[in-house]
């Protein structure tokens, strides 16, 4: 019976094995699918996060992960998207801040350039000092006021001398208490004297002070103009008061001389007649001298208006030198005329008189000198668009105190001078919108420099200056 049932039992077993194999395969497939599904729920968001991270590293902060995720991975994706949103907002804020900062820097640069341009072009000297009084910076006007020492020195004593430094240090101490201190000072600088209004401002209170700003306003030309104006009025009054009695005095002296000449043979006292004649002659001579003086005062008081027209400065200086043709014996004359100078607007006759006066003064200053060397030079300054005339001598020179009073009407270094020549010269140059100054000549003597504005700048002159 078993044998008859054996095939059926084997078939049944095979069927059972087959079903178990099928269930096993189905179970393995299900487990594999479930494992792949679960792994995909993890790997896809992580891969998306990795790609988004690379995008952020490349600078694209608005990148978002669009993959749906659950549980902790979903929380991570949402946190990542929130972070990128915040990063994008921060990047926009940074870009806006950077742009604003760049604009602020550009504005600061424009203001710095403007301030530097103003400082370099104003006629007021400005010195920047640190808290210890060391000079950090000076502008062009300060270097012109203080001279070469302002370019080389870094302390007040090296720039302005000991006496002037004491005055400046007093203003510095006062500025620490009051913030700003001002005073009119006479600066005794090497080679010249400057009348200036000085203002010192401290950059902060005493405990937090970081330095000082010293502003020096040169009042020398202003005071000179005020004094010249006052002396102009005095000269006008003097000329008027002296001229009135000169004419009757001269007429009376002439009348006495004519009377003596007509009655010379009939006078009983020949000695008295001789004495009266000599006195009348002397009165006439002195009246003539007074008339010359009155004429100079009148010329200074009622100075003619300059008629400006384009002129060649070299030709004017040559004409002035020609006046002394054959009269400057023993003086070596060195002419250094720059070629191709631009024209100037000038009254040629008035300007020629000024140069003649300067040459005459130079010749007289060298009367007692062993070496007599006169230098006449012209030069174009392209940085200031001015033409210079310089007259230098090897005479006794001019003291710094005298330089301060040199162009005033009452002052003269000559024994027989009236003190009006340089005052009139200063008026002439002022009418030409120029400047005249006196300097020390090297190795000895004085040098007078006239600066006049150029009408047009010749290209050749620019090349020669460069």
C-alpha positions as CSV (number, residue, x, y, z in Angstrom):
1,X,0.0,0.0,0.0
2,X,2.9,2.4,0.8
3,X,4.4,1.6,-2.5
4,X,1.2,2.5,-4.2
5,X,1.0,5.8,-2.4
6,X,4.7,6.7,-2.7
7,X,4.4,8.5,-6.1
8,X,1.5,10.6,-4.7
9,X,3.5,11.4,-1.6
10,X,6.6,12.4,-3.6
11,X,4.4,14.6,-5.8
12,X,2.9,16.2,-2.7
13,X,6.4,16.8,-1.3
14,X,7.6,18.4,-4.5
15,X,4.6,20.6,-4.5
16,X,5.2,21.6,-0.9
17,X,9.0,22.3,-1.7
18,X,7.9,24.3,-4.7
19,X,5.5,26.3,-2.6
20,X,8.1,26.9,0.1
21,X,10.6,27.9,-2.6
22,X,8.0,30.3,-4.0
23,X,7.2,31.7,-0.6
24,X,10.9,32.0,0.1
25,X,11.6,33.8,-3.2
26,X,8.6,36.1,-2.6
27,X,9.9,36.8,0.9
28,X,13.4,37.6,-0.4
29,X,12.0,39.8,-3.1
30,X,9.8,41.6,-0.6
31,X,12.6,42.0,1.8
32,X,14.9,43.3,-1.0
33,X,12.3,45.7,-2.3
34,X,11.6,46.9,1.2
35,X,15.3,47.3,1.8
36,X,15.7,49.2,-1.4
37,X,12.7,51.4,-0.7
38,X,13.9,52.2,2.8
39,X,17.4,52.9,1.6
40,X,16.0,55.2,-1.2
41,X,14.2,57.2,1.5
42,X,17.6,57.8,3.0
43,X,20.0,58.1,0.1
44,X,18.0,60.4,-2.3
45,X,17.6,63.2,0.3
46,X,21.2,62.8,1.4
47,X,22.4,62.9,-2.3
48,X,20.2,66.0,-2.9
49,X,21.7,67.5,0.3
50,X,25.2,66.8,-1.0
51,X,24.4,68.4,-4.4
52,X,22.9,71.4,-2.7
53,X,25.9,71.7,-0.5
54,X,28.1,71.8,-3.6
55,X,25.9,74.5,-5.1
56,X,26.2,76.6,-1.9
57,X,29.9,76.1,-1.9
58,X,29.9,77.6,-5.4
59,X,28.1,80.7,-4.1
60,X,24.5,80.0,-5.1
61,X,23.0,80.5,-1.7
62,X,19.3,80.4,-2.9
63,X,19.6,76.6,-3.6
64,X,16.7,74.5,-2.1
65,X,16.3,70.7,-1.7
66,X,13.0,69.8,-3.4
67,X,13.0,66.0,-2.4
68,X,10.3,64.9,0.0
69,X,11.6,63.1,3.1
70,X,10.2,61.9,6.3
71,X,11.3,61.6,9.9
72,X,14.7,62.8,10.8
73,X,15.9,63.1,7.2
74,X,12.8,65.3,6.5
75,X,13.7,67.5,9.5
76,X,17.2,67.7,8.2
77,X,16.0,68.7,4.7
78,X,13.7,71.4,6.1
79,X,16.5,72.7,8.3
80,X,18.8,72.8,5.3
81,X,16.3,74.7,3.3
82,X,15.8,77.1,6.1
83,X,19.5,77.6,6.4
84,X,20.0,78.3,2.7
85,X,17.1,80.8,2.9
86,X,18.9,82.6,5.8
87,X,22.2,82.4,3.9
88,X,20.6,84.0,0.8
89,X,19.1,86.7,3.0
90,X,22.4,87.3,4.7
91,X,24.2,87.3,1.4
92,X,21.8,90.0,0.1
93,X,22.4,92.0,3.3
94,X,26.1,91.6,2.9
95,X,26.0,92.6,-0.7
96,X,23.9,95.7,0.2
97,X,26.3,96.5,3.1
98,X,29.3,96.0,0.8
99,X,27.8,98.3,-1.8
100,X,27.0,100.9,0.8
101,X,30.6,100.5,2.3
102,X,32.1,100.9,-1.2
103,X,30.0,104.1,-1.8
104,X,31.1,105.3,1.7
105,X,34.8,104.6,0.9
106,X,34.4,106.4,-2.5
107,X,32.8,109.3,-0.8
108,X,35.6,109.4,1.7
109,X,38.1,109.3,-1.1
110,X,36.4,112.2,-2.9
111,X,36.3,114.2,0.4
112,X,39.9,113.4,1.1
113,X,40.9,114.5,-2.4
114,X,38.8,117.6,-2.1
115,X,40.4,118.4,1.3
116,X,43.9,117.8,0.0
117,X,43.2,119.9,-3.0
118,X,41.9,122.7,-0.9
119,X,44.8,122.5,1.5
120,X,47.3,122.5,-1.2
121,X,45.8,125.5,-3.0
122,X,44.7,127.9,-0.2
123,X,47.1,130.7,0.7
124,X,46.9,129.8,4.4
125,X,49.6,127.6,5.9
126,X,48.4,124.4,7.6
127,X,50.6,122.1,9.8
128,X,49.4,118.8,11.2
129,X,51.1,117.7,14.5
130,X,50.8,114.6,16.6
131,X,50.3,114.7,20.3
132,X,54.0,115.0,20.9
133,X,54.3,118.1,18.6
134,X,56.0,116.2,15.8
135,X,55.1,117.6,12.4
136,X,53.2,115.0,10.3
137,X,52.3,117.1,7.3
138,X,52.5,120.6,5.8
139,X,50.7,122.1,2.8
140,X,52.2,124.2,0.1
141,X,51.4,127.5,1.7
142,X,53.1,126.5,4.9
143,X,56.2,125.5,3.0
144,X,56.2,128.8,1.3
145,X,55.9,130.7,4.6
146,X,58.4,128.7,6.6
147,X,60.8,128.1,3.6
148,X,63.0,125.1,3.1
149,X,63.0,124.2,6.8
150,X,59.3,123.1,6.5
151,X,60.4,120.5,3.9
152,X,63.2,119.1,5.9
153,X,62.4,119.6,9.6
154,X,59.9,117.5,11.6
155,X,59.7,119.6,14.8
156,X,58.5,123.2,15.4
157,X,61.9,124.3,16.5
158,X,63.5,123.0,13.4
159,X,60.9,124.7,11.2
160,X,60.3,128.1,12.9
161,X,63.2,128.7,15.3
162,X,63.4,128.7,19.1
163,X,61.7,132.1,19.7
164,X,58.7,131.4,17.4
165,X,58.4,127.8,18.9
166,X,57.9,129.3,22.4
167,X,54.9,131.3,21.1
168,X,53.5,128.3,19.3
169,X,53.9,126.0,22.3
170,X,52.0,128.5,24.4
171,X,49.1,128.4,21.9
172,X,49.3,124.6,21.9
173,X,48.9,124.5,25.7
174,X,46.1,126.9,25.6
175,X,44.3,124.9,22.9
176,X,44.3,121.9,25.2
177,X,42.2,123.9,27.7
178,X,40.0,125.8,25.3
179,X,40.0,123.7,22.2
180,X,41.2,126.5,20.0
181,X,43.7,129.3,20.6
182,X,44.5,132.3,18.3
183,X,47.0,135.1,18.3
184,X,48.7,137.5,15.9
185,X,52.4,136.7,16.0
186,X,55.6,138.1,14.4
187,X,57.4,135.0,13.2
188,X,61.2,135.5,13.1
189,X,62.0,132.9,10.5
190,X,65.4,132.2,9.0
191,X,66.1,135.0,6.4
192,X,62.8,136.9,6.8
193,X,60.1,138.1,9.2
194,X,56.4,137.1,8.8
195,X,53.4,138.8,10.4
196,X,50.8,136.1,10.8
197,X,47.6,135.2,12.5
198,X,48.1,131.8,14.1
199,X,45.3,129.5,15.2
200,X,46.0,126.2,17.0
201,X,43.2,123.6,17.4
202,X,43.6,120.5,19.5
203,X,42.1,117.2,18.2
204,X,40.4,116.1,21.3
205,X,40.6,116.8,25.1
206,X,43.9,116.5,27.0
207,X,43.5,112.8,28.0
208,X,42.4,111.7,24.5
209,X,44.3,114.2,22.4
210,X,45.7,112.8,19.1
211,X,47.3,115.9,17.8
212,X,47.0,119.5,16.7
213,X,46.3,121.5,13.6
214,X,48.3,124.8,13.3
215,X,46.8,127.3,10.8
216,X,49.1,130.2,9.8
217,X,47.6,133.1,7.9
218,X,50.3,135.3,6.4
219,X,49.3,139.0,7.0
220,X,52.5,140.5,5.8
221,X,51.1,141.7,2.4
222,X,47.9,142.9,4.0
223,X,49.7,144.9,6.6
224,X,52.1,146.2,4.0
225,X,49.1,147.3,1.9
226,X,47.4,149.0,4.9
227,X,50.6,150.8,5.7
228,X,51.1,151.8,2.1
229,X,47.6,153.1,2.0
230,X,48.1,155.1,5.1
231,X,51.4,156.5,3.8
232,X,49.7,157.3,0.5
233,X,47.4,159.6,2.4
234,X,50.3,161.1,4.3
235,X,52.2,161.6,1.1
236,X,49.3,163.4,-0.5
237,X,49.0,165.8,2.5
238,X,52.8,166.3,2.7
239,X,52.9,167.0,-1.1
240,X,50.1,169.5,-0.8
241,X,51.4,171.3,2.3
242,X,55.0,171.6,1.0
243,X,54.1,172.5,-2.6
244,X,52.1,175.6,-1.6
245,X,55.0,177.6,0.0
246,X,57.6,176.4,-2.5
247,X,56.4,178.6,-5.3
248,X,56.6,181.9,-3.4
249,X,60.0,180.9,-1.9
250,X,61.4,180.2,-5.3
251,X,59.9,183.4,-6.8
252,X,61.3,185.4,-3.9
253,X,64.8,183.9,-4.4
254,X,64.6,184.6,-8.1
255,X,63.5,188.2,-7.5
256,X,66.4,188.8,-5.1
257,X,68.9,187.4,-7.7
258,X,67.4,189.6,-10.5
259,X,67.5,192.7,-8.2
260,X,71.1,192.1,-7.3
261,X,72.1,191.6,-11.0
262,X,70.4,194.8,-12.0
263,X,71.8,197.0,-9.2
264,X,75.2,195.2,-8.6
265,X,77.2,198.4,-9.6
266,X,75.1,200.7,-7.4
267,X,75.1,198.8,-4.1
268,X,77.0,200.3,-1.1
269,X,77.6,197.0,0.6
270,X,79.1,194.5,-1.9
271,X,79.7,191.9,0.8
272,X,76.1,191.9,1.8
273,X,75.1,191.7,-1.9
274,X,77.4,188.7,-2.3
275,X,76.0,187.0,0.8
276,X,72.4,187.6,-0.3
277,X,73.2,186.3,-3.8
278,X,74.7,183.1,-2.3
279,X,71.7,182.6,0.0
280,X,69.3,183.2,-2.9
281,X,71.2,180.6,-5.0
282,X,71.2,178.1,-2.1
283,X,67.5,178.7,-1.5
284,X,66.8,178.0,-5.2
285,X,68.8,174.8,-5.1
286,X,67.1,173.5,-2.0
287,X,63.7,174.4,-3.3
288,X,64.5,172.4,-6.4
289,X,65.5,169.4,-4.2
290,X,62.2,169.8,-2.3
291,X,60.3,169.9,-5.5
292,X,61.8,166.6,-6.6
293,X,60.8,165.1,-3.2
294,X,57.3,166.5,-3.6
295,X,57.1,165.1,-7.1
296,X,58.0,161.7,-5.8
297,X,55.4,162.0,-3.0
298,X,52.9,163.1,-5.6
299,X,53.7,160.2,-7.8
300,X,53.2,157.8,-4.9
301,X,50.0,159.5,-3.8
302,X,48.4,159.8,-7.2
303,X,49.8,156.7,-9.0
304,X,48.7,156.5,-12.6
305,X,46.5,153.5,-13.6
306,X,48.5,150.9,-15.5
307,X,47.4,150.4,-19.1
308,X,47.9,146.7,-19.5
309,X,48.6,145.2,-22.9
310,X,50.3,141.9,-24.1
311,X,54.1,142.4,-23.7
312,X,57.3,140.5,-24.1
313,X,59.0,140.4,-20.7
314,X,62.5,139.8,-22.1
315,X,62.2,142.9,-24.3
316,X,61.2,145.0,-21.2
317,X,64.2,143.8,-19.2
318,X,66.5,144.4,-22.1
319,X,65.2,148.0,-22.5
320,X,65.7,148.6,-18.8
321,X,69.3,147.3,-19.0
322,X,69.9,149.5,-22.0
323,X,69.3,152.6,-19.8
324,X,72.6,151.8,-18.0
325,X,74.6,151.3,-21.2
326,X,78.2,152.3,-20.3
327,X,77.3,153.3,-16.7
328,X,77.8,150.1,-14.9
329,X,81.6,150.0,-15.1
330,X,83.3,147.4,-13.0
331,X,80.1,145.3,-12.7
332,X,80.0,141.9,-14.3
333,X,76.5,141.6,-15.8
334,X,75.1,138.1,-16.3
335,X,71.8,137.9,-18.3
336,X,69.8,134.7,-18.2
337,X,66.7,135.2,-20.3
338,X,64.5,132.1,-20.8
339,X,63.5,131.6,-24.5
340,X,59.9,131.3,-25.7
341,X,58.4,132.9,-22.6
342,X,54.6,133.4,-22.7
343,X,53.3,137.0,-23.0
344,X,52.2,139.0,-20.0
345,X,49.7,141.8,-19.6
346,X,51.8,144.8,-18.6
347,X,52.3,148.5,-18.9
348,X,55.7,148.2,-20.6
349,X,56.9,151.7,-19.5
350,X,55.9,151.4,-15.8
351,X,57.4,147.9,-15.6
352,X,60.6,149.1,-17.3
353,X,60.9,151.8,-14.6
354,X,60.5,149.2,-11.9
355,X,63.4,147.1,-13.4
356,X,65.5,150.2,-13.8
357,X,65.0,151.0,-10.1
358,X,66.0,147.5,-9.1
359,X,69.1,147.6,-11.3
360,X,70.0,151.0,-9.9
361,X,69.6,149.7,-6.3
362,X,71.7,146.6,-7.0
363,X,74.5,148.7,-8.5
364,X,74.5,151.0,-5.5
365,X,74.4,148.1,-3.1
366,X,77.7,146.8,-4.7
367,X,79.6,150.0,-4.4
368,X,81.7,148.8,-1.6
369,X,81.9,145.1,-2.7
370,X,85.1,143.5,-3.9
371,X,83.2,141.3,-6.4
372,X,80.5,143.0,-8.3
373,X,78.2,140.5,-10.0
374,X,74.7,141.5,-11.3
375,X,72.4,138.7,-12.6
376,X,69.3,139.5,-14.6
377,X,67.1,136.5,-15.2
378,X,63.6,135.6,-16.5
379,X,61.9,132.3,-15.9
380,X,58.5,130.6,-16.5
381,X,56.8,128.7,-13.7
382,X,54.4,126.3,-15.2
383,X,53.1,125.1,-11.8
384,X,51.8,128.7,-11.1
385,X,51.4,130.0,-14.7
386,X,53.6,132.9,-13.8
387,X,56.6,134.6,-15.4
388,X,59.5,135.7,-13.1
389,X,62.0,138.6,-13.3
390,X,64.9,138.4,-10.9
391,X,67.6,141.0,-10.2
392,X,70.4,139.6,-8.0
393,X,73.5,141.4,-6.7
394,X,76.6,140.5,-4.7
395,X,76.3,143.5,-2.4
396,X,75.9,143.7,1.4
397,X,72.5,142.1,1.4
398,X,69.4,142.9,3.4
399,X,68.7,142.0,7.0
400,X,65.5,140.1,7.9
401,X,64.2,143.1,9.9
402,X,64.7,145.4,6.9
403,X,63.0,143.0,4.5
404,X,59.8,143.4,6.6
405,X,59.9,147.2,6.0
406,X,61.5,147.3,2.6
407,X,58.5,148.2,0.5
408,X,57.1,150.9,2.9
409,X,57.3,154.5,1.8
410,X,59.2,155.8,4.8
411,X,62.0,153.2,4.8
412,X,65.3,153.3,2.9
413,X,68.6,151.6,3.4
414,X,70.4,154.3,1.3
415,X,71.9,157.3,3.0
416,X,70.4,159.6,0.4
417,X,67.3,157.6,-0.4
418,X,63.7,158.9,-0.1
419,X,62.2,155.5,0.6
420,X,59.7,155.8,-2.2
421,X,61.4,153.8,-5.0
422,X,60.5,150.3,-3.8
423,X,57.1,151.5,-2.5
424,X,56.3,152.7,-6.0
425,X,57.6,149.5,-7.5
426,X,55.4,147.5,-5.2
427,X,52.4,149.6,-6.3
428,X,53.3,149.0,-10.0
429,X,53.5,145.3,-9.5
430,X,50.2,145.3,-7.6
431,X,48.6,147.1,-10.6
432,X,49.9,144.2,-12.7
433,X,48.3,141.6,-10.4
434,X,51.7,140.3,-9.5
435,X,54.0,140.0,-6.5
436,X,57.5,141.4,-5.6
437,X,59.7,140.0,-2.8
438,X,63.2,140.3,-1.6
439,X,65.4,137.2,-0.9
440,X,68.9,136.5,0.2
441,X,71.3,135.8,-2.7
442,X,73.9,133.1,-2.6
443,X,76.7,133.4,-1.6
444,X,76.2,137.1,-0.8
445,X,73.9,140.0,-1.6
446,X,70.2,140.4,-2.3
447,X,67.8,139.1,-4.9
448,X,64.5,140.8,-5.9
449,X,61.9,138.6,-7.6
450,X,58.9,139.8,-9.5
451,X,56.1,137.3,-10.3
452,X,53.6,138.3,-13.0
453,X,50.7,136.1,-14.4
454,X,51.1,134.8,-17.9
455,X,48.6,135.6,-20.6
456,X,49.1,132.5,-22.6
457,X,51.3,129.5,-22.1
458,X,53.6,128.6,-25.0
459,X,54.2,124.9,-25.5
460,X,57.9,125.4,-25.8
461,X,57.9,127.1,-22.4
462,X,56.1,124.1,-20.9
463,X,58.7,121.8,-22.3
464,X,61.6,123.9,-21.1
465,X,60.1,123.9,-17.6
466,X,59.6,120.2,-17.5
